[in-house]
């Protein structure tokens, strides 16, 4: 059995949340703190095989 090591994709957002040249996050500003917290927690586990 080989280890599963996923890679980041070209369509993943950059560090500012932009997808490519123009894309971004389109959510109300009041939701941004929660969205950023959720994203930070997801980044911690996204490559975890158990997740």
mmCIF file of the N, C-alpha and C atoms, coordinates in Angstrom:
data_MODEL
# 
_entry.id   MODEL 
# 
loop_
_atom_site.group_PDB 
_atom_site.id 
_atom_site.type_symbol 
_atom_site.label_atom_id 
_atom_site.label_alt_id 
_atom_site.label_comp_id 
_atom_site.label_asym_id 
_atom_site.label_entity_id 
_atom_site.label_seq_id 
_atom_site.pdbx_PDB_ins_code 
_atom_site.Cartn_x 
_atom_site.Cartn_y 
_atom_site.Cartn_z 
_atom_site.occupancy 
_atom_site.B_iso_or_equiv 
_atom_site.pdbx_formal_charge 
_atom_site.auth_seq_id 
_atom_site.auth_comp_id 
_atom_site.auth_asym_id 
_atom_site.auth_atom_id 
_atom_site.pdbx_PDB_model_num 
ATOM 1   N N  . UNK A 1 1  ? 0.853   -1.178 0.000   1.00 0.00 ? 1  UNK A N  1 
ATOM 2   C CA . UNK A 1 1  ? 0.000   0.000  0.000   1.00 0.00 ? 1  UNK A CA 1 
ATOM 3   C C  . UNK A 1 1  ? 0.897   1.239  0.000   1.00 0.00 ? 1  UNK A C  1 
ATOM 4   N N  . UNK A 1 2  ? 0.551   2.192  -0.812  1.00 0.00 ? 2  UNK A N  1 
ATOM 5   C CA . UNK A 1 2  ? 1.336   3.424  -0.862  1.00 0.00 ? 2  UNK A CA 1 
ATOM 6   C C  . UNK A 1 2  ? 0.665   4.506  -0.040  1.00 0.00 ? 2  UNK A C  1 
ATOM 7   N N  . UNK A 1 3  ? 1.466   5.449  0.410   1.00 0.00 ? 3  UNK A N  1 
ATOM 8   C CA . UNK A 1 3  ? 0.926   6.573  1.174   1.00 0.00 ? 3  UNK A CA 1 
ATOM 9   C C  . UNK A 1 3  ? 0.190   7.524  0.249   1.00 0.00 ? 3  UNK A C  1 
ATOM 10  N N  . UNK A 1 4  ? -0.911  8.024  0.719   1.00 0.00 ? 4  UNK A N  1 
ATOM 11  C CA . UNK A 1 4  ? -1.691  8.998  -0.040  1.00 0.00 ? 4  UNK A CA 1 
ATOM 12  C C  . UNK A 1 4  ? -1.219  10.391 0.336   1.00 0.00 ? 4  UNK A C  1 
ATOM 13  N N  . UNK A 1 5  ? -0.672  11.108 -0.622  1.00 0.00 ? 5  UNK A N  1 
ATOM 14  C CA . UNK A 1 5  ? -0.205  12.471 -0.382  1.00 0.00 ? 5  UNK A CA 1 
ATOM 15  C C  . UNK A 1 5  ? -0.856  13.383 -1.419  1.00 0.00 ? 5  UNK A C  1 
ATOM 16  N N  . UNK A 1 6  ? -1.983  13.975 -1.076  1.00 0.00 ? 6  UNK A N  1 
ATOM 17  C CA . UNK A 1 6  ? -2.641  14.865 -2.031  1.00 0.00 ? 6  UNK A CA 1 
ATOM 18  C C  . UNK A 1 6  ? -1.816  16.127 -2.251  1.00 0.00 ? 6  UNK A C  1 
ATOM 19  N N  . UNK A 1 7  ? -2.015  16.723 -3.380  1.00 0.00 ? 7  UNK A N  1 
ATOM 20  C CA . UNK A 1 7  ? -1.308  17.965 -3.693  1.00 0.00 ? 7  UNK A CA 1 
ATOM 21  C C  . UNK A 1 7  ? -2.306  19.099 -3.826  1.00 0.00 ? 7  UNK A C  1 
ATOM 22  N N  . UNK A 1 8  ? -1.811  20.304 -3.673  1.00 0.00 ? 8  UNK A N  1 
ATOM 23  C CA . UNK A 1 8  ? -2.656  21.477 -3.893  1.00 0.00 ? 8  UNK A CA 1 
ATOM 24  C C  . UNK A 1 8  ? -2.939  21.574 -5.388  1.00 0.00 ? 8  UNK A C  1 
ATOM 25  N N  . UNK A 1 9  ? -4.116  22.013 -5.721  1.00 0.00 ? 9  UNK A N  1 
ATOM 26  C CA . UNK A 1 9  ? -4.513  22.125 -7.118  1.00 0.00 ? 9  UNK A CA 1 
ATOM 27  C C  . UNK A 1 9  ? -4.401  23.561 -7.587  1.00 0.00 ? 9  UNK A C  1 
ATOM 28  N N  . UNK A 1 10 ? -4.289  23.711 -8.882  1.00 0.00 ? 10 UNK A N  1 
ATOM 29  C CA . UNK A 1 10 ? -4.228  25.048 -9.462  1.00 0.00 ? 10 UNK A CA 1 
ATOM 30  C C  . UNK A 1 10 ? -5.492  25.847 -9.172  1.00 0.00 ? 10 UNK A C  1 
ATOM 31  N N  . UNK A 1 11 ? -6.594  25.155 -8.922  1.00 0.00 ? 11 UNK A N  1 
ATOM 32  C CA . UNK A 1 11 ? -7.842  25.867 -8.671  1.00 0.00 ? 11 UNK A CA 1 
ATOM 33  C C  . UNK A 1 11 ? -8.082  26.142 -7.193  1.00 0.00 ? 11 UNK A C  1 
ATOM 34  N N  . UNK A 1 12 ? -7.126  25.815 -6.345  1.00 0.00 ? 12 UNK A N  1 
ATOM 35  C CA . UNK A 1 12 ? -7.220  26.201 -4.936  1.00 0.00 ? 12 UNK A CA 1 
ATOM 36  C C  . UNK A 1 12 ? -7.028  27.709 -4.831  1.00 0.00 ? 12 UNK A C  1 
ATOM 37  N N  . UNK A 1 13 ? -7.649  28.336 -3.854  1.00 0.00 ? 13 UNK A N  1 
ATOM 38  C CA . UNK A 1 13 ? -7.467  29.790 -3.706  1.00 0.00 ? 13 UNK A CA 1 
ATOM 39  C C  . UNK A 1 13 ? -6.053  30.122 -3.242  1.00 0.00 ? 13 UNK A C  1 
ATOM 40  N N  . UNK A 1 14 ? -5.617  31.332 -3.568  1.00 0.00 ? 14 UNK A N  1 
ATOM 41  C CA . UNK A 1 14 ? -4.317  31.788 -3.083  1.00 0.00 ? 14 UNK A CA 1 
ATOM 42  C C  . UNK A 1 14 ? -4.456  32.268 -1.645  1.00 0.00 ? 14 UNK A C  1 
ATOM 43  N N  . UNK A 1 15 ? -3.398  32.855 -1.096  1.00 0.00 ? 15 UNK A N  1 
ATOM 44  C CA . UNK A 1 15 ? -3.412  33.261 0.313   1.00 0.00 ? 15 UNK A CA 1 
ATOM 45  C C  . UNK A 1 15 ? -4.437  34.343 0.631   1.00 0.00 ? 15 UNK A C  1 
ATOM 46  N N  . UNK A 1 16 ? -4.947  35.041 -0.385  1.00 0.00 ? 16 UNK A N  1 
ATOM 47  C CA . UNK A 1 16 ? -5.980  36.062 -0.163  1.00 0.00 ? 16 UNK A CA 1 
ATOM 48  C C  . UNK A 1 16 ? -7.379  35.527 -0.449  1.00 0.00 ? 16 UNK A C  1 
ATOM 49  N N  . UNK A 1 17 ? -7.469  34.241 -0.782  1.00 0.00 ? 17 UNK A N  1 
ATOM 50  C CA . UNK A 1 17 ? -8.766  33.644 -1.066  1.00 0.00 ? 17 UNK A CA 1 
ATOM 51  C C  . UNK A 1 17 ? -9.210  33.812 -2.499  1.00 0.00 ? 17 UNK A C  1 
ATOM 52  N N  . UNK A 1 18 ? -8.317  34.256 -3.378  1.00 0.00 ? 18 UNK A N  1 
ATOM 53  C CA . UNK A 1 18 ? -8.675  34.476 -4.778  1.00 0.00 ? 18 UNK A CA 1 
ATOM 54  C C  . UNK A 1 18 ? -8.457  33.212 -5.595  1.00 0.00 ? 18 UNK A C  1 
ATOM 55  N N  . UNK A 1 19 ? -9.391  32.949 -6.473  1.00 0.00 ? 19 UNK A N  1 
ATOM 56  C CA . UNK A 1 19 ? -9.303  31.832 -7.395  1.00 0.00 ? 19 UNK A CA 1 
ATOM 57  C C  . UNK A 1 19 ? -8.911  32.391 -8.752  1.00 0.00 ? 19 UNK A C  1 
ATOM 58  N N  . UNK A 1 20 ? -7.655  32.249 -9.115  1.00 0.00 ? 20 UNK A N  1 
ATOM 59  C CA . UNK A 1 20 ? -7.197  32.784 -10.386 1.00 0.00 ? 20 UNK A CA 1 
ATOM 60  C C  . UNK A 1 20 ? -7.081  34.294 -10.343 1.00 0.00 ? 20 UNK A C  1 
ATOM 61  N N  . UNK A 1 21 ? -7.194  34.897 -11.489 1.00 0.00 ? 21 UNK A N  1 
ATOM 62  C CA . UNK A 1 21 ? -6.968  36.332 -11.631 1.00 0.00 ? 21 UNK A CA 1 
ATOM 63  C C  . UNK A 1 21 ? -8.065  37.185 -10.989 1.00 0.00 ? 21 UNK A C  1 
ATOM 64  N N  . UNK A 1 22 ? -9.307  36.730 -11.020 1.00 0.00 ? 22 UNK A N  1 
ATOM 65  C CA . UNK A 1 22 ? -10.416 37.583 -10.597 1.00 0.00 ? 22 UNK A CA 1 
ATOM 66  C C  . UNK A 1 22 ? -11.240 37.054 -9.429  1.00 0.00 ? 22 UNK A C  1 
ATOM 67  N N  . UNK A 1 23 ? -11.184 35.788 -9.160  1.00 0.00 ? 23 UNK A N  1 
ATOM 68  C CA . UNK A 1 23 ? -12.072 35.196 -8.163  1.00 0.00 ? 23 UNK A CA 1 
ATOM 69  C C  . UNK A 1 23 ? -11.765 35.611 -6.741  1.00 0.00 ? 23 UNK A C  1 
ATOM 70  N N  . UNK A 1 24 ? -12.740 35.493 -5.895  1.00 0.00 ? 24 UNK A N  1 
ATOM 71  C CA . UNK A 1 24 ? -12.557 35.837 -4.494  1.00 0.00 ? 24 UNK A CA 1 
ATOM 72  C C  . UNK A 1 24 ? -13.659 35.241 -3.648  1.00 0.00 ? 24 UNK A C  1 
ATOM 73  N N  . UNK A 1 25 ? -13.742 35.687 -2.437  1.00 0.00 ? 25 UNK A N  1 
ATOM 74  C CA . UNK A 1 25 ? -14.788 35.234 -1.519  1.00 0.00 ? 25 UNK A CA 1 
ATOM 75  C C  . UNK A 1 25 ? -15.913 36.246 -1.549  1.00 0.00 ? 25 UNK A C  1 
ATOM 76  N N  . UNK A 1 26 ? -17.078 35.773 -1.823  1.00 0.00 ? 26 UNK A N  1 
ATOM 77  C CA . UNK A 1 26 ? -18.235 36.661 -1.897  1.00 0.00 ? 26 UNK A CA 1 
ATOM 78  C C  . UNK A 1 26 ? -19.186 36.336 -0.755  1.00 0.00 ? 26 UNK A C  1 
ATOM 79  N N  . UNK A 1 27 ? -18.865 36.846 0.414   1.00 0.00 ? 27 UNK A N  1 
ATOM 80  C CA . UNK A 1 27 ? -19.691 36.647 1.603   1.00 0.00 ? 27 UNK A CA 1 
ATOM 81  C C  . UNK A 1 27 ? -19.790 37.981 2.335   1.00 0.00 ? 27 UNK A C  1 
ATOM 82  N N  . UNK A 1 28 ? -20.833 38.162 3.118   1.00 0.00 ? 28 UNK A N  1 
ATOM 83  C CA . UNK A 1 28 ? -20.944 39.402 3.897   1.00 0.00 ? 28 UNK A CA 1 
ATOM 84  C C  . UNK A 1 28 ? -19.740 39.571 4.829   1.00 0.00 ? 28 UNK A C  1 
ATOM 85  N N  . UNK A 1 29 ? -19.298 40.787 4.980   1.00 0.00 ? 29 UNK A N  1 
ATOM 86  C CA . UNK A 1 29 ? -18.122 41.089 5.805   1.00 0.00 ? 29 UNK A CA 1 
ATOM 87  C C  . UNK A 1 29 ? -18.283 40.586 7.238   1.00 0.00 ? 29 UNK A C  1 
ATOM 88  N N  . UNK A 1 30 ? -19.509 40.573 7.738   1.00 0.00 ? 30 UNK A N  1 
ATOM 89  C CA . UNK A 1 30 ? -19.738 40.105 9.111   1.00 0.00 ? 30 UNK A CA 1 
ATOM 90  C C  . UNK A 1 30 ? -19.440 38.613 9.271   1.00 0.00 ? 30 UNK A C  1 
ATOM 91  N N  . UNK A 1 31 ? -19.433 37.862 8.171   1.00 0.00 ? 31 UNK A N  1 
ATOM 92  C CA . UNK A 1 31 ? -19.137 36.430 8.232   1.00 0.00 ? 31 UNK A CA 1 
ATOM 93  C C  . UNK A 1 31 ? -17.651 36.112 8.054   1.00 0.00 ? 31 UNK A C  1 
ATOM 94  N N  . UNK A 1 32 ? -16.850 37.086 7.671   1.00 0.00 ? 32 UNK A N  1 
ATOM 95  C CA . UNK A 1 32 ? -15.444 36.834 7.380   1.00 0.00 ? 32 UNK A CA 1 
ATOM 96  C C  . UNK A 1 32 ? -14.665 36.243 8.556   1.00 0.00 ? 32 UNK A C  1 
ATOM 97  N N  . UNK A 1 33 ? -14.812 36.732 9.795   1.00 0.00 ? 33 UNK A N  1 
ATOM 98  C CA . UNK A 1 33 ? -14.059 36.105 10.893  1.00 0.00 ? 33 UNK A CA 1 
ATOM 99  C C  . UNK A 1 33 ? -14.359 34.611 11.032  1.00 0.00 ? 33 UNK A C  1 
ATOM 100 N N  . UNK A 1 34 ? -15.618 34.245 10.928  1.00 0.00 ? 34 UNK A N  1 
ATOM 101 C CA . UNK A 1 34 ? -15.988 32.829 11.033  1.00 0.00 ? 34 UNK A CA 1 
ATOM 102 C C  . UNK A 1 34 ? -15.463 32.034 9.845   1.00 0.00 ? 34 UNK A C  1 
ATOM 103 N N  . UNK A 1 35 ? -15.540 32.605 8.663   1.00 0.00 ? 35 UNK A N  1 
ATOM 104 C CA . UNK A 1 35 ? -15.043 31.932 7.468   1.00 0.00 ? 35 UNK A CA 1 
ATOM 105 C C  . UNK A 1 35 ? -13.529 31.725 7.546   1.00 0.00 ? 35 UNK A C  1 
ATOM 106 N N  . UNK A 1 36 ? -12.810 32.718 8.021   1.00 0.00 ? 36 UNK A N  1 
ATOM 107 C CA . UNK A 1 36 ? -11.358 32.598 8.163   1.00 0.00 ? 36 UNK A CA 1 
ATOM 108 C C  . UNK A 1 36 ? -10.990 31.544 9.208   1.00 0.00 ? 36 UNK A C  1 
ATOM 109 N N  . UNK A 1 37 ? -11.747 31.492 10.290  1.00 0.00 ? 37 UNK A N  1 
ATOM 110 C CA . UNK A 1 37 ? -11.510 30.476 11.318  1.00 0.00 ? 37 UNK A CA 1 
ATOM 111 C C  . UNK A 1 37 ? -11.769 29.078 10.762  1.00 0.00 ? 37 UNK A C  1 
ATOM 112 N N  . UNK A 1 38 ? -12.871 28.920 10.043  1.00 0.00 ? 38 UNK A N  1 
ATOM 113 C CA . UNK A 1 38 ? -13.192 27.639 9.426   1.00 0.00 ? 38 UNK A CA 1 
ATOM 114 C C  . UNK A 1 38 ? -12.102 27.226 8.443   1.00 0.00 ? 38 UNK A C  1 
ATOM 115 N N  . UNK A 1 39 ? -11.644 28.155 7.638   1.00 0.00 ? 39 UNK A N  1 
ATOM 116 C CA . UNK A 1 39 ? -10.595 27.865 6.666   1.00 0.00 ? 39 UNK A CA 1 
ATOM 117 C C  . UNK A 1 39 ? -9.294  27.440 7.356   1.00 0.00 ? 39 UNK A C  1 
ATOM 118 N N  . UNK A 1 40 ? -8.939  28.108 8.432   1.00 0.00 ? 40 UNK A N  1 
ATOM 119 C CA . UNK A 1 40 ? -7.718  27.763 9.162   1.00 0.00 ? 40 UNK A CA 1 
ATOM 120 C C  . UNK A 1 40 ? -7.799  26.342 9.718   1.00 0.00 ? 40 UNK A C  1 
ATOM 121 N N  . UNK A 1 41 ? -8.946  25.971 10.259  1.00 0.00 ? 41 UNK A N  1 
ATOM 122 C CA . UNK A 1 41 ? -9.117  24.624 10.799  1.00 0.00 ? 41 UNK A CA 1 
ATOM 123 C C  . UNK A 1 41 ? -9.102  23.583 9.684   1.00 0.00 ? 41 UNK A C  1 
ATOM 124 N N  . UNK A 1 42 ? -9.720  23.902 8.557   1.00 0.00 ? 42 UNK A N  1 
ATOM 125 C CA . UNK A 1 42 ? -9.717  22.988 7.413   1.00 0.00 ? 42 UNK A CA 1 
ATOM 126 C C  . UNK A 1 42 ? -8.296  22.762 6.900   1.00 0.00 ? 42 UNK A C  1 
ATOM 127 N N  . UNK A 1 43 ? -7.512  23.822 6.815   1.00 0.00 ? 43 UNK A N  1 
ATOM 128 C CA . UNK A 1 43 ? -6.135  23.701 6.328   1.00 0.00 ? 43 UNK A CA 1 
ATOM 129 C C  . UNK A 1 43 ? -5.304  22.789 7.224   1.00 0.00 ? 43 UNK A C  1 
ATOM 130 N N  . UNK A 1 44 ? -5.638  22.724 8.503   1.00 0.00 ? 44 UNK A N  1 
ATOM 131 C CA . UNK A 1 44 ? -4.911  21.851 9.428   1.00 0.00 ? 44 UNK A CA 1 
ATOM 132 C C  . UNK A 1 44 ? -5.147  20.373 9.124   1.00 0.00 ? 44 UNK A C  1 
ATOM 133 N N  . UNK A 1 45 ? -6.326  20.035 8.595   1.00 0.00 ? 45 UNK A N  1 
ATOM 134 C CA . UNK A 1 45 ? -6.685  18.626 8.412   1.00 0.00 ? 45 UNK A CA 1 
ATOM 135 C C  . UNK A 1 45 ? -6.865  18.198 6.963   1.00 0.00 ? 45 UNK A C  1 
ATOM 136 N N  . UNK A 1 46 ? -6.798  19.094 6.022   1.00 0.00 ? 46 UNK A N  1 
ATOM 137 C CA . UNK A 1 46 ? -7.150  18.753 4.640   1.00 0.00 ? 46 UNK A CA 1 
ATOM 138 C C  . UNK A 1 46 ? -6.299  17.650 4.043   1.00 0.00 ? 46 UNK A C  1 
ATOM 139 N N  . UNK A 1 47 ? -5.059  17.501 4.456   1.00 0.00 ? 47 UNK A N  1 
ATOM 140 C CA . UNK A 1 47 ? -4.206  16.446 3.919   1.00 0.00 ? 47 UNK A CA 1 
ATOM 141 C C  . UNK A 1 47 ? -4.083  15.251 4.867   1.00 0.00 ? 47 UNK A C  1 
ATOM 142 N N  . UNK A 1 48 ? -4.869  15.253 5.928   1.00 0.00 ? 48 UNK A N  1 
ATOM 143 C CA . UNK A 1 48 ? -4.870  14.142 6.871   1.00 0.00 ? 48 UNK A CA 1 
ATOM 144 C C  . UNK A 1 48 ? -5.699  13.002 6.286   1.00 0.00 ? 48 UNK A C  1 
ATOM 145 N N  . UNK A 1 49 ? -5.093  11.863 6.137   1.00 0.00 ? 49 UNK A N  1 
ATOM 146 C CA . UNK A 1 49 ? -5.775  10.709 5.542   1.00 0.00 ? 49 UNK A CA 1 
ATOM 147 C C  . UNK A 1 49 ? -7.038  10.335 6.325   1.00 0.00 ? 49 UNK A C  1 
ATOM 148 N N  . UNK A 1 50 ? -7.011  10.511 7.640   1.00 0.00 ? 50 UNK A N  1 
ATOM 149 C CA . UNK A 1 50 ? -8.171  10.176 8.473   1.00 0.00 ? 50 UNK A CA 1 
ATOM 150 C C  . UNK A 1 50 ? -9.339  11.126 8.240   1.00 0.00 ? 50 UNK A C  1 
ATOM 151 N N  . UNK A 1 51 ? -9.052  12.331 7.775   1.00 0.00 ? 51 UNK A N  1 
ATOM 152 C CA . UNK A 1 51 ? -10.101 13.311 7.527   1.00 0.00 ? 51 UNK A CA 1 
ATOM 153 C C  . UNK A 1 51 ? -10.859 12.922 6.280   1.00 0.00 ? 51 UNK A C  1 
# 
